[in-house]
């Protein structure tokens, strides 16, 4: 065979393995039936505060829109005075980012719109769109407004740089072996707790900050935990008792009123249950946060510690007897103030609630929950997804092309366990059940690389 012909055949073979089997289109009866026949256990791990460009910016897999493929992307030091200079995305970020980037509603708004109090009507009409140019401005405003140029350069690197494949060997292996979403956004353009609430309830209930209401069994919204219990499906909320994130099941009045607090258990039990084939139908995992020694990948902790935690979770599932019926969803709550170059899109409001806070310019800004937050790393890990595939945008029930978000998880679980969408946001979300293949793979790695601490 001529060498050029052989190269062509190899290229065709590679293309064939890169595209997943899609049982049918999203929301179709055949794709839903395929999901139900193969997936019996869903494990959801929600990590902390990383954008796609930041954490997966150095991934070389084809199809991922990131800095190493399409960058560099640049931000000015000052959005009102470009003469002060700029920094462009480059390889190598810090294992621990000690200056926490803003992920407040107004900080998030500055990062994406280059202003703290934009015109909401213009945003809703599509006349004002994100330019993703305010990340360094917000970081310097919060941590170095009077700092010298050397300090400002470090602050710029913290929010603009990206991790290499060598810095994140666990994630690199998962990206190469499973399915990664190129367009998955956080549901709330704000901080941790509202986004974690949206993951399990499809709304933040009008909350836009990590206020004291979270963790007090105060919320009356319907959650995935209540839904599953009332329809005779099993669940456990595994959490690291060191604390820092969740446990989300503890946020709902229903959990306490129905004496379901016993379903909130330690992460150590997860490893035991996985080994014994005793995982419930739905496992929701909370890592610890924040600071060095915690596991969530929050910027004040270590990326390498978060990788070690993900490795342990994955290898526990892979070695367990339930692996061949499991879908492991690895995602993040929000983008954490780290740069991403893809503008967050508008989205259906989950309800008629709003959230107002005072911005750094002294003015009040009201978030109407009609737009998504930044892109976040999200992977489907299972023998039922294709190897090394990058999913682009999805489609909602109306056949409209759109980005995925946390509400996509609830939309898909609704198909798996026969429940209606909790909110209009969830109803209009893109689902991903069509990405489940009709036959399992046998070549998923049994172990992942060992991560190591680094400086930058």
JOKAFEN-V733480 format. One record per helix or strand of 3 or more residues. SS is the DSSP state (2 for helix, 1 for strand). FROM is the first residue (numbers start at 0). TO is the last residue. Records with the same first field share a line. If there is no record, write none. Layout:
SS: FROM-TO, FROM-TO
This chain:
2: 2-17, 28-37, 51-54, 66-69, 81-83, 104-112, 119-123, 134-142, 148-159, 168-176, 191-200, 223-229, 247-250, 252-256, 260-262, 266-275, 302-318, 322-324, 405-416, 423-426, 432-434
1: 40-46, 73-75, 85-87, 178-180, 234-238, 263-265, 281-285, 325-331, 354-357, 363-366, 378-380, 388-390
